[in-house]
Amino acid sequence: MDVNKKLQFNKGIALILVLSVIPMFAWKLGYTFESDKLWQNIAFSFAKVGAFGGMTMFALSLVLSGRYSWYDRLFGGLDKVYVAHRFLGTFSLILLFIHPVSLSLLTLEQGFTQSLALWFKVSDFGVWLGAMALYLLLALVLWSIFARSKYETFVKVHRMLGVVFVLGAIHAFMSGSILTTNAFMHWYMLVLATAGTLTFVVYSLLGDILHRSLRYRLVQVKKHGDDIVELELEPMNRIIQFTPGQFVYISFDELSGHGYHPFSISSSRRSSKLKLAVREAGDFTAMLARLDVGSVARIKGAYGGFNLEYNSKRKQLWIAGGISVTPFLSGAASLHQHSRLFGNDVEMIYASDDTSPYGLAELQEIEDRNKLFNVTLFDKDTFGYVSFDSLKSQIRDLEQRDIYICGPPAMVDSLKTEAEKGGFFDRLRFEEFGY
């Protein structure tokens, strides 16, 4: 899952930025500096901005780790939420680190030893909790950057961030005089700390209890080429409701130690069965091909804001790359079979190095029976790398179409950059990661 992307401004980003900035200044309401030295007041201010800004961003990052359905509308998809989550996590660490550094500067006049002791002080339990939270946070971040661990291990370690936050929040309310004297800051930080902690408990500690999964049975396993596995599942109780373009989290009872993994849905929304196509890229995906028919799967979702719904008022262009064709398979299979006389059409470009890539035959069958849909295999040897410049000769009404993109990060980034320069970025819909 590639979420190492730059932030794209939207309503959700605007909201979290406002919520993060408020406490960085609100702590000053009614506060009088005790020192008459400017540098000390500046260092103290940085300490408070780091503490309250970092704590707020940390709390919001935990809140965004919960998969609330309204996030899709606010951020434009769960993938955009993950980008915001990563942004908040990164900047919260920077701000929280500024807090003890600034406090250390305040004690420099008492000597370097006294300043250094602040980082290892154990006589004050509240300060000790804050130090432990900071050290654990640094350790987890360094581990996530340098360790090459399995996805399951990463998820488990990532959950420890909630524990770090709880320790830090207790430290803030035990040691923070401003939270005692400033009523607005007290309630503001208390609400955020409660929201972050509750989300951590509800979605991480009690996720399987409070968010029940749907049970499906594996009815067919197919291998396509060397590295693609297609799974077809039927419901054992309720049928999952989804919009083409969305994804689910899935785990198998036989592979219970590997937890839930996200994959895009490739089946029609009208089908009672659920179809997923997965590229083998690790231990979990490699084991899927060896699952026995009848294996029980647990499904959570559907999630995501990459909705491939037909719009009779707007023409659409779908651009797929490699295994990221899966959401478009679902979208194409779910198209209503209308004549062009009753609505606009959908053009699809399938970029692949393979002359017969996964799903092409199915897409061509849909094209044969649906006049609204047309698919073109865009192979590199004939057309070069997919770009809007190369597509203009193939699709003459390109400027009239809403454009949906899902593919390898390099392809998506290239097309996004091209659209920004061309002034039609607002017509793009894209995924920030592929499953």
C-alpha positions as CSV (number, residue, x, y, z in Angstrom):
1,M,0.0,0.0,0.0
2,D,1.7,3.2,-1.1
3,V,0.6,6.2,0.9
4,N,3.9,8.1,0.7
5,K,2.2,10.9,-1.3
6,K,2.0,14.7,-1.0
7,L,-1.1,16.2,0.6
8,Q,-3.9,17.2,-1.8
9,F,-6.0,20.0,-0.3
10,N,-9.6,19.2,0.4
11,K,-12.3,19.8,3.0
12,G,-10.9,17.2,5.3
13,I,-7.3,18.6,5.2
14,A,-8.7,22.1,5.8
15,L,-10.5,20.9,8.9
16,I,-7.6,19.1,10.5
17,L,-5.3,22.0,9.8
18,V,-7.7,24.4,11.6
19,L,-8.1,22.0,14.5
20,S,-4.3,21.6,14.8
21,V,-3.5,25.4,14.7
22,I,-6.1,26.5,17.3
23,P,-4.3,25.1,20.4
24,M,-1.0,26.4,19.2
25,F,-2.2,29.9,19.9
26,A,-5.2,29.5,22.3
27,W,-2.8,28.5,25.2
28,K,-1.7,32.2,25.3
29,L,-5.2,33.4,26.2
30,G,-4.9,35.0,29.6
31,Y,-1.3,33.8,30.1
32,T,1.4,36.1,31.5
33,F,5.0,35.2,30.9
34,E,7.0,35.0,34.2
35,S,10.4,35.8,32.7
36,D,11.5,39.2,31.6
37,K,14.0,37.7,29.2
38,L,12.9,37.5,25.6
39,W,14.8,34.4,24.6
40,Q,13.2,32.5,27.6
41,N,9.7,33.6,26.6
42,I,10.4,32.5,23.0
43,A,11.7,29.1,24.1
44,F,8.7,28.7,26.4
45,S,6.4,29.6,23.6
46,F,8.0,27.0,21.3
47,A,7.6,24.4,24.1
48,K,3.9,25.0,24.3
49,V,3.3,25.2,20.6
50,G,5.2,21.9,20.2
51,A,3.3,20.3,23.1
52,F,-0.2,21.3,22.2
53,G,0.2,21.2,18.4
54,G,1.9,17.8,18.6
55,M,-0.7,16.4,20.9
56,T,-3.5,17.7,18.7
57,M,-2.0,16.2,15.6
58,F,-1.3,12.9,17.3
59,A,-5.0,12.8,18.5
60,L,-6.3,13.6,15.1
61,S,-4.0,10.9,13.5
62,L,-5.6,8.4,15.8
63,V,-9.1,9.6,15.0
64,L,-8.3,9.2,11.3
65,S,-7.2,5.6,11.9
66,G,-10.8,4.7,12.5
67,R,-12.6,3.7,9.3
68,Y,-15.6,5.9,9.6
69,S,-17.7,6.0,6.5
70,W,-18.1,9.8,6.4
71,Y,-14.3,10.1,5.9
72,D,-14.8,9.1,2.3
73,R,-17.1,12.2,1.7
74,L,-14.9,14.6,3.7
75,F,-11.5,13.6,2.2
76,G,-12.6,12.1,-1.1
77,G,-11.6,8.5,-0.3
78,L,-10.0,6.4,2.4
79,D,-6.7,6.5,0.5
80,K,-6.7,10.3,1.0
81,V,-7.4,9.8,4.7
82,Y,-4.3,7.6,5.0
83,V,-2.2,10.3,3.4
84,A,-3.6,12.8,5.9
85,H,-3.0,10.3,8.7
86,R,0.7,10.0,7.7
87,F,1.0,13.8,7.5
88,L,-0.3,14.2,11.0
89,G,1.8,11.5,12.4
90,T,5.0,13.0,10.9
91,F,4.4,16.5,12.0
92,S,3.2,15.5,15.4
93,L,6.5,13.8,16.0
94,I,8.4,16.9,15.0
95,L,6.3,19.2,17.2
96,L,6.4,16.8,20.2
97,F,10.2,16.7,19.9
98,I,10.4,20.5,19.9
99,H,8.6,20.5,23.3
100,P,11.4,18.9,25.4
101,V,14.2,20.6,23.4
102,S,12.7,24.0,24.1
103,L,12.3,23.1,27.8
104,S,15.9,22.0,27.9
105,L,17.0,25.4,26.6
106,L,15.2,27.1,29.5
107,T,17.4,25.3,32.0
108,L,20.7,26.0,30.2
109,E,21.5,28.8,32.6
110,Q,21.6,26.2,35.4
111,G,24.2,24.2,33.5
112,F,24.4,21.6,30.7
113,T,24.1,18.7,33.2
114,Q,20.8,20.2,34.6
115,S,19.5,20.7,31.1
116,L,20.3,17.1,30.1
117,A,18.7,15.7,33.2
118,L,15.3,16.9,32.0
119,W,15.4,14.1,29.5
120,F,15.9,11.4,32.2
121,K,14.1,12.9,35.1
122,V,12.3,10.2,37.2
123,S,11.4,12.1,40.4
124,D,8.3,13.6,38.7
125,F,5.9,10.8,37.6
126,G,4.1,13.1,35.1
127,V,7.3,14.2,33.4
128,W,8.6,10.6,33.4
129,L,5.4,9.5,31.5
130,G,6.0,12.2,29.0
131,A,9.6,11.1,28.5
132,M,8.6,7.4,28.1
133,A,6.0,8.4,25.6
134,L,8.5,10.4,23.5
135,Y,11.1,7.6,23.6
136,L,8.6,5.0,22.6
137,L,7.3,7.2,19.8
138,L,10.8,7.8,18.5
139,A,11.5,4.0,18.6
140,L,8.3,3.1,16.7
141,V,9.0,5.7,14.0
142,L,12.6,4.6,13.6
143,W,11.5,1.0,13.4
144,S,8.8,1.8,10.7
145,I,11.4,3.6,8.6
146,F,14.3,1.1,8.8
147,A,12.9,-2.3,9.7
148,R,11.9,-4.6,6.9
149,S,9.1,-6.5,8.6
150,K,6.0,-8.3,7.5
151,Y,2.8,-6.4,7.0
152,E,1.2,-8.1,10.0
153,T,4.1,-7.1,12.3
154,F,3.9,-3.5,11.0
155,V,0.1,-3.4,11.9
156,K,0.7,-4.7,15.4
157,V,3.5,-2.3,16.1
158,H,1.5,0.6,14.6
159,R,-1.2,-0.2,17.1
160,M,1.2,0.6,19.9
161,L,1.0,4.3,18.9
162,G,-2.3,4.4,20.8
163,V,-0.6,3.3,24.0
164,V,2.1,6.0,23.4
165,F,-0.7,8.6,23.0
166,V,-2.4,7.7,26.2
167,L,0.8,8.0,28.1
168,G,1.5,11.4,26.6
169,A,-2.1,12.6,27.3
170,I,-1.8,11.6,31.0
171,H,1.5,13.5,31.1
172,A,-0.1,16.6,29.6
173,F,-2.9,16.7,32.1
174,M,-0.7,15.9,35.1
175,S,2.2,18.3,34.3
176,G,0.5,21.0,32.3
177,S,-0.3,24.1,34.4
178,I,-2.0,25.8,31.4
179,L,-4.5,23.0,31.1
180,T,-5.4,23.7,34.8
181,T,-5.8,27.4,34.4
182,N,-7.1,27.8,30.9
183,A,-10.6,26.4,30.7
184,F,-10.8,26.5,26.9
185,M,-7.6,24.6,26.5
186,H,-8.6,22.1,29.1
187,W,-11.8,21.1,27.4
188,Y,-10.4,21.4,23.9
189,M,-7.5,19.1,24.6
190,L,-9.7,16.8,26.7
191,V,-12.2,16.3,23.9
192,L,-9.4,15.6,21.4
193,A,-7.6,13.2,23.8
194,T,-10.9,11.4,24.4
195,A,-11.7,11.1,20.7
196,G,-8.2,9.8,19.9
197,T,-8.3,7.3,22.8
198,L,-11.8,6.0,22.0
199,T,-10.9,5.5,18.4
200,F,-7.8,3.6,19.4
201,V,-9.9,1.4,21.7
202,V,-12.8,0.9,19.4
203,Y,-10.9,0.2,16.2
204,S,-7.6,-1.3,17.4
205,L,-8.2,-3.0,20.8
206,L,-11.8,-4.0,20.3
207,G,-12.1,-3.9,16.5
208,D,-13.0,-7.5,15.9
209,I,-15.6,-7.4,18.7
210,L,-17.3,-4.1,17.9
211,H,-17.0,-4.2,14.1
212,R,-18.3,-7.6,13.2
213,S,-17.1,-9.1,9.9
214,L,-19.2,-10.8,7.2
215,R,-18.5,-14.4,6.7
216,Y,-17.8,-15.7,3.1
217,R,-16.9,-19.2,1.8
218,L,-14.2,-19.6,-0.9
219,V,-15.8,-21.4,-3.9
220,Q,-13.0,-21.0,-6.5
221,V,-9.3,-20.2,-6.8
222,K,-7.7,-19.5,-10.1
223,K,-4.2,-18.7,-11.1
224,H,-3.6,-16.2,-13.9
225,G,0.0,-16.2,-15.2
226,D,2.8,-16.5,-12.6
227,D,1.7,-14.0,-10.0
228,I,-2.1,-13.3,-10.0
229,V,-4.6,-15.2,-7.9
230,E,-8.3,-14.8,-8.4
231,L,-10.6,-15.6,-5.5
232,E,-14.4,-16.1,-5.8
233,L,-16.4,-16.2,-2.6
234,E,-20.0,-16.7,-1.7
235,P,-21.8,-15.2,1.4
236,M,-22.5,-17.4,4.4
237,N,-24.9,-14.9,5.9
238,R,-25.4,-11.3,4.6
239,I,-24.1,-10.0,1.3
240,I,-21.7,-7.1,1.4
241,Q,-23.0,-3.8,0.0
242,F,-20.5,-1.9,-2.1
243,T,-20.0,0.6,-5.0
244,P,-17.7,-0.4,-7.9
245,G,-14.3,0.9,-7.2
246,Q,-14.3,0.2,-3.5
247,F,-12.2,-2.3,-1.5
248,V,-12.6,-4.7,1.4
249,Y,-10.4,-6.0,4.2
250,I,-10.3,-9.8,4.2
251,S,-8.8,-12.5,6.5
252,F,-9.1,-16.3,6.3
253,D,-9.6,-18.5,9.3
254,E,-6.9,-20.8,8.0
255,L,-4.5,-17.8,7.9
256,S,-5.7,-16.2,11.1
257,G,-2.2,-15.2,12.2
258,H,-1.9,-12.9,9.2
259,G,-4.8,-10.5,10.0
260,Y,-6.8,-8.5,7.6
261,H,-5.5,-7.3,4.2
262,P,-7.1,-4.8,1.8
263,F,-8.0,-5.8,-1.8
264,S,-10.2,-4.1,-4.4
265,I,-13.4,-5.8,-5.5
266,S,-13.6,-6.9,-9.1
267,S,-17.1,-8.4,-9.2
268,S,-20.3,-6.8,-10.4
269,R,-22.4,-5.1,-7.7
270,R,-25.3,-7.2,-9.0
271,S,-23.6,-10.5,-8.2
272,S,-24.1,-12.3,-5.0
273,K,-20.6,-13.6,-5.1
274,L,-17.5,-11.6,-4.3
275,K,-14.5,-11.7,-6.6
276,L,-11.0,-10.5,-5.7
277,A,-7.8,-10.6,-7.8
278,V,-4.5,-10.4,-6.0
279,R,-0.9,-10.1,-7.2
280,E,1.4,-12.2,-5.2
281,A,3.7,-9.8,-3.3
282,G,4.4,-11.3,0.1
283,D,3.7,-14.3,2.4
284,F,0.0,-13.7,2.8
285,T,-0.7,-13.3,-0.9
286,A,1.4,-16.3,-1.8
287,M,-0.6,-18.5,0.5
288,L,-3.9,-17.5,-1.1
289,A,-3.3,-19.7,-4.1
290,R,-2.9,-22.7,-1.8
291,L,-6.2,-22.2,0.1
292,D,-8.7,-25.0,-0.1
293,V,-12.2,-24.5,-1.6
294,G,-14.6,-24.1,1.4
295,S,-12.1,-22.0,3.4
296,V,-14.0,-19.4,5.5
297,A,-13.1,-15.7,5.0
298,R,-14.1,-12.7,7.1
299,I,-14.8,-9.5,5.2
300,K,-14.9,-5.9,6.5
301,G,-16.0,-3.0,4.3
302,A,-16.6,-1.8,1.8
303,Y,-14.4,1.2,1.9
304,G,-13.1,3.9,-0.4
305,G,-14.2,6.9,-2.3
306,F,-13.0,5.8,-5.8
307,N,-16.6,5.3,-7.0
308,L,-17.0,4.1,-10.6
309,E,-20.7,4.8,-11.0
310,Y,-22.1,5.5,-14.5
311,N,-23.1,9.2,-15.1
312,S,-25.5,9.7,-18.0
313,K,-24.7,13.5,-18.0
314,R,-20.9,13.2,-18.1
315,K,-18.5,11.1,-20.3
316,Q,-15.9,9.2,-18.5
317,L,-12.3,7.9,-19.2
318,W,-11.0,5.1,-17.1
319,I,-7.2,4.5,-17.1
320,A,-5.9,1.2,-15.5
321,G,-2.4,-0.1,-15.1
322,G,-1.6,-3.7,-14.3
323,I,-3.4,-5.4,-11.5
324,S,-5.0,-2.1,-10.6
325,V,-7.6,-3.0,-13.3
326,T,-9.6,-4.7,-10.6
327,P,-11.9,-1.8,-9.6
328,F,-12.5,-1.1,-13.3
329,L,-13.6,-4.8,-13.8
330,S,-16.2,-4.2,-11.1
331,G,-17.2,-0.9,-12.7
332,A,-17.5,-2.3,-16.2
333,A,-19.5,-5.4,-15.0
334,S,-21.9,-3.1,-13.2
335,L,-22.7,-0.8,-16.1
336,H,-26.3,-0.7,-17.2
337,Q,-26.7,-2.0,-20.8
338,H,-28.1,1.1,-22.5
339,S,-27.8,2.5,-26.0
340,R,-25.6,5.6,-26.6
341,L,-28.9,7.3,-27.5
342,F,-29.7,7.4,-23.8
343,G,-26.5,8.6,-22.2
344,N,-22.8,9.3,-22.4
345,D,-20.2,6.6,-22.9
346,V,-17.2,5.2,-21.0
347,E,-13.8,4.9,-22.6
348,M,-11.3,2.7,-20.9
349,I,-7.5,2.5,-21.5
350,Y,-5.8,-0.6,-20.1
351,A,-2.0,0.0,-19.9
352,S,0.0,-3.2,-19.7
353,D,3.2,-4.8,-20.9
354,D,1.4,-8.0,-21.4
355,T,-0.4,-8.7,-24.7
356,S,-3.1,-10.6,-22.9
357,P,-3.3,-9.1,-19.3
358,Y,-5.6,-10.2,-16.5
359,G,-9.2,-9.2,-17.1
360,L,-8.9,-8.1,-20.7
361,A,-11.0,-10.9,-22.1
362,E,-13.8,-10.1,-19.6
363,L,-13.6,-6.4,-20.4
364,Q,-13.9,-7.2,-24.2
365,E,-16.9,-9.4,-23.6
366,I,-18.6,-6.5,-21.7
367,E,-17.7,-4.2,-24.6
368,D,-19.3,-6.6,-27.1
369,R,-22.7,-6.5,-25.3
370,N,-22.7,-2.9,-24.1
371,K,-22.6,0.0,-26.5
372,L,-21.8,2.4,-23.7
373,F,-18.4,0.8,-23.0
374,N,-15.2,0.7,-25.1
375,V,-11.8,-0.7,-23.9
376,T,-8.4,-0.3,-25.6
377,L,-5.3,-2.2,-24.6
378,F,-2.5,0.4,-24.4
379,D,0.7,-1.6,-24.8
380,K,4.1,0.1,-24.4
381,D,5.6,-1.3,-27.6
382,T,2.8,0.3,-29.8
383,F,1.9,3.5,-27.9
384,G,4.8,4.1,-25.5
385,Y,4.1,5.0,-21.9
386,V,0.5,6.1,-21.2
387,S,0.2,9.9,-21.0
388,F,-2.5,12.5,-21.8
389,D,-0.5,13.6,-24.8
390,S,-0.5,10.1,-26.3
391,L,-4.2,9.7,-25.5
392,K,-5.3,12.9,-27.3
393,S,-4.9,11.1,-30.7
394,Q,-6.9,8.2,-29.4
395,I,-9.7,10.1,-27.6
396,R,-10.6,13.3,-29.4
397,D,-13.1,14.4,-26.8
398,L,-10.7,14.0,-23.9
399,E,-11.4,17.4,-22.5
400,Q,-15.1,16.5,-22.1
401,R,-14.5,13.5,-19.8
402,D,-14.2,12.9,-16.1
403,I,-11.0,10.8,-15.7
404,Y,-10.5,7.9,-13.3
405,I,-7.0,6.5,-12.8
406,C,-5.8,3.5,-10.9
407,G,-2.4,2.0,-11.5
408,P,1.2,1.8,-10.4
409,P,2.4,4.9,-8.3
410,A,4.7,6.1,-11.1
411,M,2.0,6.1,-13.7
412,V,-0.5,7.8,-11.4
413,D,2.0,10.4,-10.3
414,S,3.0,11.1,-14.0
415,L,-0.6,11.6,-15.1
416,K,-1.4,13.8,-12.0
417,T,1.5,16.1,-12.8
418,E,0.5,16.3,-16.5
419,A,-3.1,17.1,-15.5
420,E,-1.9,19.8,-13.1
421,K,0.2,21.5,-15.8
422,G,-2.7,21.1,-18.3
423,G,-5.2,22.7,-16.0
424,F,-7.7,19.8,-15.7
425,F,-6.6,18.3,-12.4
426,D,-10.1,18.9,-11.1
427,R,-11.5,16.3,-13.5
428,L,-9.2,13.6,-12.1
429,R,-10.3,10.8,-9.7
430,F,-7.6,8.6,-8.5
431,E,-6.4,6.1,-5.9
432,E,-3.3,6.9,-3.9
433,F,-2.5,3.2,-3.5
434,G,-3.2,-0.1,-5.3
435,Y,-4.3,-3.4,-4.0
